[in-house]
Amino acid sequence: MRRINGIHLEKMMNNGLAYLQQHEEEVNRLNVFPVPDGDTGTNMALTLGNGIRYAESDEHAGAYLRSLSDGMLLGARGNSGVILSQFYRGLADELVRTPIIGPGELRAGLIRGYRTAYEAVVHPVEGTILSVAREGIEHIRTQITRNSSIESILSMYIAEMRKTLSYTPEMLSVLKEAGVVDSGAYGFILITEGMLKCLYGEVIDPVEVPAPITHQPLVDLSLFNETSEFSDGYCTEFILQRLTNSRYKQEFDKQSFISELRFFGNSIAVVVNGMRVKVHIHTLYPAKVIAFAQQYGEFLTFKMENMQVQHNEHDLEIAKKKEHKALAVIAVVNGEGMKKLFEDFGCDIVIDGGTTMNTSSAEFLEAFDELDADEIVILPNNPNIILAAHQAVELSKRRHITVIESGSVAQGYFAMAMDVPDSDDAPFRVSQMKSGIENIATVSQTVASRDYSYHQISCRKGDEIALLDGEIVSVGSDYAKTILDAIAAIEDIEEKETCVIFRGTGVDEDRGDELCESLSARYPLMDFECIDGGQEIYHWIIGLA
């Protein structure tokens, strides 16, 4: 094939997702870090799956890619999901006006895709998705001619990406020590291979994908009943295929068509593309619009929404909005104890970050809509959620949203502790909260979920491990000793004055008291507080300031 349209692309993307899902656990196992707090294969599958479910079928390749990209941006989870969504954003931006993709267009799209992904990351790291996407097309771009087939281009692209994938351990020392290739890069290649398999006729049955995350909540039908007033009419959209059958009018003039529509409503938009006519109109009488349009042909698509329901829903949303504030805070946490703690601290919206389910960009957008504030602050409290938070800010039309890049709930806790809620000076409060995460050491303790080896630190699955600011520094058979050793590794530990300990789910209060006693004996000048966080994965999260 030398040309593909939107229908071809839809089938290819479905196959790409299905092929990734077949290998999802294999991709997850490549995650070298022994803590399952958002696995790459799962994040990428959820991100692409959201795009596919969100996208509308369309023969126009650019139109399909745009809706696919929009869905991926909204559903992006984890750093790998955000980078994947940004690649497809670039692809869609390049091809948005392209109804049929040929060799030249595909080459330009793949180049725009990787460049957009690079731009989205503040500090791009080589040896990841970024590297394979870039080298894959740059190494073959001069070999692509107008006579190249789509299959040959994708085959060359995959072959070059596979070569780069094999070199990723040389680019990232952590991969080399673990003896694996980059999981995100491998996932990206699997998606592309699935797309190529579709062109060769190998159709893969996809795993069921959840309904798409959107930024448009479902319509509440209870908002329109037998006592409702009806004055706003129907938002009516359709694509009309004009027909040459003698039953239909053959003479068509766009301006005359619009003039006739004005008898039935307003907010009229008409786009003519050959023998197809796309119409948008707000009308109290959709039946009359339908009858008028059918003089010329029949409908390819048709959508009609009761705007009174939307109007009533809008009024309800305004009524439900939180009171106006100078500054509102959104925090991502996991665990009922954590949720209550941050709510008590004054967080306006607390999002459940789940265990291995990283927060999507759409969840942040929904939170923005609930707030009426001059300034909004986001505390992601997880390094794998920071990119999704920034992406949500970019997608939002609201200004004055600040992502304070808290990498742990301990940092988020101290950021909230530094807030000055009585002040109406929002910029001052933001600067205070930013200062709260400075010089905070976070120790997290859990059980290793897989074997791991890096920088003279190694552990086996099931070992007790303790992390200092995200890096494993202590391994053993006794959880308390690993924690004490990790705290002792803090360079300025003697200058720390405050220690807050969050107990995870399943850890009883007595063990918390015992840990506090051990730490107090070691650091008698430090103040300790133990809180029931209820978080999963990490048995203990400890913040020291």
BANURO-637058 format. One record per residue (C-alpha): residue in one letter; residue number from 1; y, x, z. Coordinates in steps of 0.1 Angstrom, whole numbers, m for minus. Example, Ala and Ser with C-alpha at 12.3 -4.5 7.8 and 13.67 -1.06 7.14 Angstrom:
2
{"a"; 1; {m45; 123; 78}} {"s"; 2; {m11; 137; 71}} 
end
This chain:
545
{"m"; 1; {0; 0; 0}} {"r"; 2; {35; 13; m9}} {"r"; 3; {53; m16; 7}} {"i"; 4; {49; m36; 39}} {"n"; 5; {67; m67; 51}} {"g"; 6; {71; m83; 85}} {"i"; 7; {37; m101; 84}} {"h"; 8; {20; m68; 77}} {"l"; 9; {39; m52; 106}} {"e"; 10; {29; m80; 130}} {"k"; 11; {m8; m75; 122}} {"m"; 12; {m4; m37; 125}} {"m"; 13; {14; m40; 159}} {"n"; 14; {m13; m63; 172}} {"n"; 15; {m40; m38; 162}} {"g"; 16; {m20; m9; 177}} {"l"; 17; {m19; m28; 210}} {"a"; 18; {m56; m36; 209}} {"y"; 19; {m65; 0; 202}} {"l"; 20; {m44; 12; 231}} {"q"; 21; {m60; m14; 254}} {"q"; 22; {m94; m2; 244}} {"h"; 23; {m84; 33; 256}} {"e"; 24; {m61; 22; 284}} {"e"; 25; {m81; 36; 313}} {"e"; 26; {m87; 68; 293}} {"v"; 27; {m49; 72; 290}} {"n"; 28; {m45; 64; 327}} {"r"; 29; {m70; 91; 337}} {"l"; 30; {m49; 117; 319}} {"n"; 31; {m22; 111; 345}} {"v"; 32; {m26; 143; 364}} {"f"; 33; {m9; 131; 396}} {"p"; 34; {m34; 118; 421}} {"v"; 35; {m14; 87; 432}} {"p"; 36; {m18; 55; 411}} {"d"; 37; {19; 43; 413}} {"g"; 38; {23; 31; 378}} {"d"; 39; {m2; 45; 353}} {"t"; 40; {10; 54; 318}} {"g"; 41; {m16; 35; 297}} {"t"; 42; {m9; 3; 317}} {"n"; 43; {28; 6; 314}} {"m"; 44; {27; 13; 277}} {"a"; 45; {3; m16; 270}} {"l"; 46; {25; m40; 291}} {"t"; 47; {56; m29; 273}} {"l"; 48; {42; m32; 238}} {"g"; 49; {24; m64; 247}} {"n"; 50; {57; m80; 259}} {"g"; 51; {73; m71; 226}} {"i"; 52; {45; m86; 205}} {"r"; 53; {45; m119; 225}} {"y"; 54; {82; m121; 224}} {"a"; 55; {86; m114; 187}} {"e"; 56; {88; m142; 161}} {"s"; 57; {67; m140; 130}} {"d"; 58; {89; m132; 100}} {"e"; 59; {83; m120; 65}} {"h"; 60; {115; m99; 68}} {"a"; 61; {103; m66; 82}} {"g"; 62; {137; m58; 98}} {"a"; 63; {139; m92; 115}} {"y"; 64; {104; m89; 129}} {"l"; 65; {111; m53; 142}} {"r"; 66; {144; m65; 158}} {"s"; 67; {126; m92; 179}} {"l"; 68; {97; m69; 187}} {"s"; 69; {122; m43; 199}} {"d"; 70; {141; m68; 220}} {"g"; 71; {109; m79; 237}} {"m"; 72; {99; m43; 244}} {"l"; 73; {133; m34; 259}} {"l"; 74; {131; m64; 282}} {"g"; 75; {95; m58; 292}} {"a"; 76; {97; m20; 295}} {"r"; 77; {79; m6; 326}} {"g"; 78; {78; 29; 338}} {"n"; 79; {92; 60; 321}} {"s"; 80; {66; 59; 293}} {"g"; 81; {73; 22; 286}} {"v"; 82; {111; 28; 285}} {"i"; 83; {107; 57; 261}} {"l"; 84; {83; 37; 239}} {"s"; 85; {108; 8; 238}} {"q"; 86; {136; 31; 228}} {"f"; 87; {116; 46; 200}} {"y"; 88; {111; 11; 186}} {"r"; 89; {147; 3; 192}} {"g"; 90; {157; 32; 169}} {"l"; 91; {131; 21; 143}} {"a"; 92; {145; m15; 144}} {"d"; 93; {182; m2; 142}} {"e"; 94; {173; 18; 111}} {"l"; 95; {154; m10; 93}} {"v"; 96; {171; m42; 106}} {"r"; 97; {184; m50; 71}} {"t"; 98; {152; m40; 53}} {"p"; 99; {130; m69; 42}} {"i"; 100; {103; m47; 28}} {"i"; 101; {95; m12; 41}} {"g"; 102; {87; 15; 15}} {"p"; 103; {80; 52; 20}} {"g"; 104; {117; 62; 22}} {"e"; 105; {125; 35; 47}} {"l"; 106; {95; 43; 69}} {"r"; 107; {105; 80; 69}} {"a"; 108; {141; 72; 80}} {"g"; 109; {128; 47; 106}} {"l"; 110; {105; 72; 122}} {"i"; 111; {133; 98; 124}} {"r"; 112; {157; 73; 139}} {"g"; 113; {131; 62; 163}} {"y"; 114; {125; 96; 179}} {"r"; 115; {162; 105; 179}} {"t"; 116; {170; 72; 198}} {"a"; 117; {143; 80; 223}} {"y"; 118; {156; 114; 230}} {"e"; 119; {191; 100; 235}} {"a"; 120; {179; 76; 260}} {"v"; 121; {166; 103; 284}} {"v"; 122; {192; 123; 303}} {"h"; 123; {170; 154; 306}} {"p"; 124; {144; 152; 277}} {"v"; 125; {111; 170; 286}} {"e"; 126; {91; 186; 258}} {"g"; 127; {53; 181; 259}} {"t"; 128; {57; 143; 261}} {"i"; 129; {59; 113; 237}} {"l"; 130; {93; 128; 226}} {"s"; 131; {77; 159; 212}} {"v"; 132; {48; 143; 193}} {"a"; 133; {71; 117; 178}} {"r"; 134; {96; 143; 167}} {"e"; 135; {73; 169; 153}} {"g"; 136; {50; 143; 137}} {"i"; 137; {77; 132; 113}} {"e"; 138; {97; 164; 110}} {"h"; 139; {66; 184; 98}} {"i"; 140; {59; 159; 70}} {"r"; 141; {93; 145; 60}} {"t"; 142; {95; 167; 29}} {"q"; 143; {61; 156; 17}} {"i"; 144; {70; 119; 16}} {"t"; 145; {79; 107; m19}} {"r"; 146; {87; 72; m33}} {"n"; 147; {51; 72; m46}} {"s"; 148; {35; 79; m12}} {"s"; 149; {14; 51; 3}} {"i"; 150; {20; 38; 38}} {"e"; 151; {m15; 48; 47}} {"s"; 152; {m10; 84; 36}} {"i"; 153; {23; 87; 55}} {"l"; 154; {7; 73; 87}} {"s"; 155; {m23; 96; 82}} {"m"; 156; {m1; 127; 79}} {"y"; 157; {21; 115; 108}} {"i"; 158; {m10; 111; 131}} {"a"; 159; {m25; 144; 121}} {"e"; 160; {7; 163; 129}} {"m"; 161; {11; 143; 162}} {"r"; 162; {m25; 152; 171}} {"k"; 163; {m17; 189; 165}} {"t"; 164; {14; 187; 188}} {"l"; 165; {m6; 168; 214}} {"s"; 166; {m31; 197; 216}} {"y"; 167; {m1; 220; 223}} {"t"; 168; {14; 198; 251}} {"p"; 169; {m4; 218; 278}} {"e"; 170; {15; 249; 265}} {"m"; 171; {48; 230; 269}} {"l"; 172; {41; 216; 304}} {"s"; 173; {25; 239; 329}} {"v"; 174; {13; 210; 350}} {"l"; 175; {m8; 198; 320}} {"k"; 176; {m22; 233; 315}} {"e"; 177; {m34; 237; 351}} {"a"; 178; {m50; 202; 350}} {"g"; 179; {m66; 209; 317}} {"v"; 180; {m53; 177; 300}} {"v"; 181; {m29; 166; 273}} {"d"; 182; {1; 144; 279}} {"s"; 183; {m9; 108; 286}} {"g"; 184; {22; 92; 271}} {"a"; 185; {19; 112; 239}} {"y"; 186; {m17; 102; 236}} {"g"; 187; {m9; 66; 242}} {"f"; 188; {17; 67; 215}} {"i"; 189; {m8; 82; 190}} {"l"; 190; {m34; 55; 198}} {"i"; 191; {m9; 28; 190}} {"t"; 192; {m1; 44; 156}} {"e"; 193; {m38; 49; 149}} {"g"; 194; {m44; 13; 156}} {"m"; 195; {m17; 3; 131}} {"l"; 196; {m33; 25; 104}} {"k"; 197; {m68; 11; 111}} {"c"; 198; {m53; m24; 104}} {"l"; 199; {m42; m12; 69}} {"y"; 200; {m78; 0; 63}} {"g"; 201; {m91; m35; 73}} {"e"; 202; {m104; m26; 108}} {"v"; 203; {m92; m54; 130}} {"i"; 204; {m96; m50; 167}} {"d"; 205; {m97; m79; 191}} {"p"; 206; {m69; m76; 216}} {"v"; 207; {m72; m81; 253}} {"e"; 208; {m53; m112; 265}} {"v"; 209; {m17; m104; 270}} {"p"; 210; {4; m122; 296}} {"a"; 211; {32; m145; 285}} {"p"; 212; {63; m125; 275}} {"i"; 213; {90; m116; 300}} {"t"; 214; {122; m130; 286}} {"h"; 215; {158; m132; 297}} {"q"; 216; {158; m169; 289}} {"p"; 217; {142; m190; 317}} {"l"; 218; {121; m220; 308}} {"v"; 219; {140; m252; 304}} {"d"; 220; {138; m275; 335}} {"l"; 221; {130; m309; 320}} {"s"; 222; {139; m326; 353}} {"l"; 223; {175; m320; 345}} {"f"; 224; {175; m348; 319}} {"n"; 225; {162; m382; 329}} {"e"; 226; {167; m420; 324}} {"t"; 227; {201; m418; 342}} {"s"; 228; {215; m388; 324}} {"e"; 229; {246; m389; 302}} {"f"; 230; {242; m376; 266}} {"s"; 231; {272; m361; 249}} {"d"; 232; {264; m325; 240}} {"g"; 233; {239; m333; 213}} {"y"; 234; {211; m311; 198}} {"c"; 235; {213; m275; 188}} {"t"; 236; {194; m277; 155}} {"e"; 237; {182; m247; 134}} {"f"; 238; {159; m245; 104}} {"i"; 239; {150; m226; 73}} {"l"; 240; {148; m248; 43}} {"q"; 241; {127; m238; 13}} {"r"; 242; {143; m253; m18}} {"l"; 243; {116; m267; m42}} {"t"; 244; {116; m270; m80}} {"n"; 245; {96; m302; m79}} {"s"; 246; {114; m331; m97}} {"r"; 247; {114; m350; m64}} {"y"; 248; {141; m327; m51}} {"k"; 249; {178; m321; m61}} {"q"; 250; {180; m289; m81}} {"e"; 251; {218; m284; m81}} {"f"; 252; {228; m267; m49}} {"d"; 253; {262; m255; m39}} {"k"; 254; {267; m239; m6}} {"q"; 255; {302; m251; 1}} {"s"; 256; {294; m287; m9}} {"f"; 257; {263; m285; 13}} {"i"; 258; {284; m274; 43}} {"s"; 259; {310; m301; 36}} {"e"; 260; {283; m328; 38}} {"l"; 261; {269; m313; 70}} {"r"; 262; {303; m317; 87}} {"f"; 263; {298; m355; 87}} {"f"; 264; {269; m349; 111}} {"g"; 265; {281; m323; 135}} {"n"; 266; {298; m290; 142}} {"s"; 267; {292; m253; 149}} {"i"; 268; {278; m251; 114}} {"a"; 269; {264; m218; 100}} {"v"; 270; {247; m217; 66}} {"v"; 271; {231; m185; 51}} {"v"; 272; {216; m187; 16}} {"n"; 273; {189; m162; 5}} {"g"; 274; {176; m170; m30}} {"m"; 275; {158; m204; m27}} {"r"; 276; {159; m204; 11}} {"v"; 277; {187; m218; 32}} {"k"; 278; {191; m210; 69}} {"v"; 279; {211; m237; 88}} {"h"; 280; {225; m239; 123}} {"i"; 281; {243; m271; 135}} {"h"; 282; {252; m290; 167}} {"t"; 283; {246; m326; 161}} {"l"; 284; {241; m360; 178}} {"y"; 285; {222; m372; 148}} {"p"; 286; {194; m347; 139}} {"a"; 287; {175; m373; 119}} {"k"; 288; {204; m376; 95}} {"v"; 289; {206; m338; 91}} {"i"; 290; {169; m337; 84}} {"a"; 291; {171; m365; 58}} {"f"; 292; {200; m348; 41}} {"a"; 293; {184; m314; 40}} {"q"; 294; {151; m328; 26}} {"q"; 295; {168; m339; m5}} {"y"; 296; {166; m302; m15}} {"g"; 297; {133; m291; m2}} {"e"; 298; {111; m288; 29}} {"f"; 299; {113; m269; 62}} {"l"; 300; {97; m235; 68}} {"t"; 301; {108; m234; 104}} {"f"; 302; {125; m260; 126}} {"k"; 303; {139; m257; 161}} {"m"; 304; {158; m284; 180}} {"e"; 305; {170; m282; 216}} {"n"; 306; {187; m307; 238}} {"m"; 307; {220; m291; 247}} {"q"; 308; {226; m316; 275}} {"v"; 309; {196; m301; 293}} {"q"; 310; {211; m266; 288}} {"h"; 311; {245; m278; 300}} {"n"; 312; {230; m294; 331}} {"e"; 313; {210; m262; 337}} {"h"; 314; {241; m241; 334}} {"d"; 315; {259; m263; 360}} {"l"; 316; {229; m259; 383}} {"e"; 317; {228; m221; 379}} {"i"; 318; {265; m219; 388}} {"a"; 319; {258; m240; 419}} {"k"; 320; {229; m218; 428}} {"k"; 321; {248; m185; 423}} {"k"; 322; {253; m165; 454}} {"e"; 323; {288; m164; 470}} {"h"; 324; {313; m140; 455}} {"k"; 325; {312; m106; 470}} {"a"; 326; {331; m73; 464}} {"l"; 327; {297; m55; 462}} {"a"; 328; {262; m67; 459}} {"v"; 329; {230; m46; 462}} {"i"; 330; {196; m50; 444}} {"a"; 331; {167; m30; 459}} {"v"; 332; {131; m25; 447}} {"v"; 333; {106; m22; 475}} {"n"; 334; {69; m29; 481}} {"g"; 335; {56; m46; 513}} {"e"; 336; {68; m75; 534}} {"g"; 337; {81; m53; 561}} {"m"; 338; {102; m33; 536}} {"k"; 339; {115; m65; 521}} {"k"; 340; {126; m79; 554}} {"l"; 341; {141; m45; 564}} {"f"; 342; {163; m43; 532}} {"e"; 343; {173; m80; 535}} {"d"; 344; {183; m74; 571}} {"f"; 345; {203; m44; 559}} {"g"; 346; {223; m66; 536}} {"c"; 347; {206; m63; 502}} {"d"; 348; {214; m94; 482}} {"i"; 349; {183; m93; 460}} {"v"; 350; {150; m75; 469}} {"i"; 351; {126; m71; 440}} {"d"; 352; {89; m66; 448}} {"g"; 353; {81; m34; 430}} {"g"; 354; {43; m41; 433}} {"t"; 355; {18; m14; 437}} {"t"; 356; {10; m1; 403}} {"m"; 357; {32; m26; 385}} {"n"; 358; {66; m10; 379}} {"t"; 359; {96; m32; 377}} {"s"; 360; {107; m43; 342}} {"s"; 361; {142; m42; 327}} {"a"; 362; {142; m80; 324}} {"e"; 363; {136; m84; 362}} {"f"; 364; {169; m65; 368}} {"l"; 365; {187; m87; 342}} {"e"; 366; {175; m118; 360}} {"a"; 367; {188; m104; 393}} {"f"; 368; {222; m96; 377}} {"d"; 369; {225; m133; 367}} {"e"; 370; {220; m145; 403}} {"l"; 371; {249; m124; 416}} {"d"; 372; {286; m130; 416}} {"a"; 373; {301; m97; 425}} {"d"; 374; {328; m73; 414}} {"e"; 375; {303; m44; 417}} {"i"; 376; {265; m43; 417}} {"v"; 377; {245; m14; 430}} {"i"; 378; {208; m9; 421}} {"l"; 379; {184; 11; 444}} {"p"; 380; {152; 17; 423}} {"n"; 381; {135; 35; 452}} {"n"; 382; {110; 50; 427}} {"p"; 383; {114; 77; 401}} {"n"; 384; {93; 57; 377}} {"i"; 385; {117; 27; 378}} {"i"; 386; {150; 46; 374}} {"l"; 387; {149; 46; 336}} {"a"; 388; {142; 8; 335}} {"a"; 389; {171; 2; 358}} {"h"; 390; {194; 22; 335}} {"q"; 391; {181; 3; 305}} {"a"; 392; {188; m30; 321}} {"v"; 393; {224; m19; 328}} {"e"; 394; {227; m10; 291}} {"l"; 395; {213; m43; 280}} {"s"; 396; {235; m63; 303}} {"k"; 397; {269; m75; 292}} {"r"; 398; {282; m70; 327}} {"r"; 399; {303; m41; 337}} {"h"; 400; {305; m23; 370}} {"i"; 401; {268; m18; 377}} {"t"; 402; {258; 14; 393}} {"v"; 403; {223; 28; 395}} {"i"; 404; {220; 50; 426}} {"e"; 405; {190; 71; 417}} {"s"; 406; {170; 67; 449}} {"g"; 407; {135; 82; 444}} {"s"; 408; {120; 66; 475}} {"v"; 409; {125; 38; 499}} {"a"; 410; {135; 64; 525}} {"q"; 411; {164; 74; 503}} {"g"; 412; {172; 37; 497}} {"y"; 413; {171; 31; 535}} {"f"; 414; {196; 59; 542}} {"a"; 415; {218; 47; 513}} {"m"; 416; {220; 13; 529}} {"a"; 417; {226; 29; 563}} {"m"; 418; {257; 46; 548}} {"d"; 419; {271; 13; 534}} {"v"; 420; {303; m1; 549}} {"p"; 421; {297; m39; 543}} {"d"; 422; {330; m49; 560}} {"s"; 423; {350; m31; 534}} {"d"; 424; {363; m48; 502}} {"d"; 425; {367; m14; 486}} {"a"; 426; {337; m14; 463}} {"p"; 427; {341; 21; 448}} {"f"; 428; {344; 35; 483}} {"r"; 429; {312; 18; 494}} {"v"; 430; {294; 30; 463}} {"s"; 431; {304; 66; 470}} {"q"; 432; {293; 62; 506}} {"m"; 433; {259; 49; 495}} {"k"; 434; {255; 78; 470}} {"s"; 435; {262; 102; 499}} {"g"; 436; {234; 85; 518}} {"i"; 437; {207; 98; 495}} {"e"; 438; {220; 134; 495}} {"n"; 439; {199; 159; 514}} {"i"; 440; {173; 133; 524}} {"a"; 441; {138; 147; 525}} {"t"; 442; {110; 122; 519}} {"v"; 443; {74; 129; 530}} {"s"; 444; {47; 105; 517}} {"q"; 445; {11; 105; 528}} {"t"; 446; {m19; 89; 512}} {"v"; 447; {m55; 95; 499}} {"a"; 448; {m59; 113; 466}} {"s"; 449; {m72; 89; 438}} {"r"; 450; {m84; 117; 416}} {"d"; 451; {m90; 155; 416}} {"y"; 452; {m58; 175; 411}} {"s"; 453; {m48; 212; 408}} {"y"; 454; {m13; 226; 403}} {"h"; 455; {6; 256; 416}} {"q"; 456; {m20; 267; 441}} {"i"; 457; {m24; 232; 454}} {"s"; 458; {m56; 214; 447}} {"c"; 459; {m74; 184; 461}} {"r"; 460; {m105; 163; 456}} {"k"; 461; {m106; 126; 452}} {"g"; 462; {m106; 111; 487}} {"d"; 463; {m87; 140; 504}} {"e"; 464; {m58; 132; 527}} {"i"; 465; {m26; 145; 509}} {"a"; 466; {11; 147; 518}} {"l"; 467; {39; 149; 494}} {"l"; 468; {74; 163; 499}} {"d"; 469; {99; 148; 476}} {"g"; 470; {72; 139; 451}} {"e"; 471; {53; 172; 452}} {"i"; 472; {20; 177; 470}} {"v"; 473; {24; 203; 496}} {"s"; 474; {m4; 196; 521}} {"v"; 475; {m41; 187; 517}} {"g"; 476; {m67; 182; 544}} {"s"; 477; {m91; 159; 562}} {"d"; 478; {m66; 147; 589}} {"y"; 479; {m37; 126; 578}} {"a"; 480; {m15; 136; 608}} {"k"; 481; {m19; 173; 602}} {"t"; 482; {m10; 169; 565}} {"i"; 483; {22; 151; 575}} {"l"; 484; {31; 177; 601}} {"d"; 485; {25; 205; 576}} {"a"; 486; {46; 187; 549}} {"i"; 487; {75; 183; 574}} {"a"; 488; {73; 219; 584}} {"a"; 489; {77; 228; 547}} {"i"; 490; {112; 213; 546}} {"e"; 491; {136; 243; 543}} {"d"; 492; {163; 229; 566}} {"i"; 493; {140; 210; 590}} {"e"; 494; {158; 224; 620}} {"e"; 495; {190; 208; 608}} {"k"; 496; {175; 173; 605}} {"e"; 497; {185; 149; 632}} {"t"; 498; {169; 116; 622}} {"c"; 499; {134; 106; 612}} {"v"; 500; {124; 71; 600}} {"i"; 501; {87; 64; 596}} {"f"; 502; {74; 35; 575}} {"r"; 503; {38; 24; 583}} {"g"; 504; {18; 12; 553}} {"t"; 505; {m5; m18; 550}} {"g"; 506; {m36; m15; 572}} {"v"; 507; {m21; 11; 595}} {"d"; 508; {m20; m2; 630}} {"e"; 509; {9; 2; 654}} {"d"; 510; {m10; 25; 678}} {"r"; 511; {m14; 52; 650}} {"g"; 512; {24; 49; 645}} {"d"; 513; {30; 56; 682}} {"e"; 514; {6; 86; 681}} {"l"; 515; {24; 100; 650}} {"c"; 516; {58; 96; 667}} {"e"; 517; {45; 114; 698}} {"s"; 518; {31; 143; 677}} {"l"; 519; {64; 147; 658}} {"s"; 520; {85; 143; 689}} {"a"; 521; {66; 171; 706}} {"r"; 522; {71; 193; 676}} {"y"; 523; {108; 183; 671}} {"p"; 524; {122; 173; 705}} {"l"; 525; {159; 171; 694}} {"m"; 526; {151; 147; 665}} {"d"; 527; {155; 109; 668}} {"f"; 528; {124; 89; 656}} {"e"; 529; {120; 53; 646}} {"c"; 530; {87; 37; 633}} {"i"; 531; {89; 6; 612}} {"d"; 532; {62; m17; 598}} {"g"; 533; {69; m13; 561}} {"g"; 534; {37; m29; 548}} {"q"; 535; {38; m8; 516}} {"e"; 536; {6; m2; 496}} {"i"; 537; {m6; 31; 482}} {"y"; 538; {13; 52; 507}} {"h"; 539; {0; 50; 542}} {"w"; 540; {31; 66; 555}} {"i"; 541; {66; 72; 541}} {"i"; 542; {89; 93; 562}} {"g"; 543; {126; 99; 556}} {"l"; 544; {144; 128; 573}} {"a"; 545; {181; 132; 574}} 
end
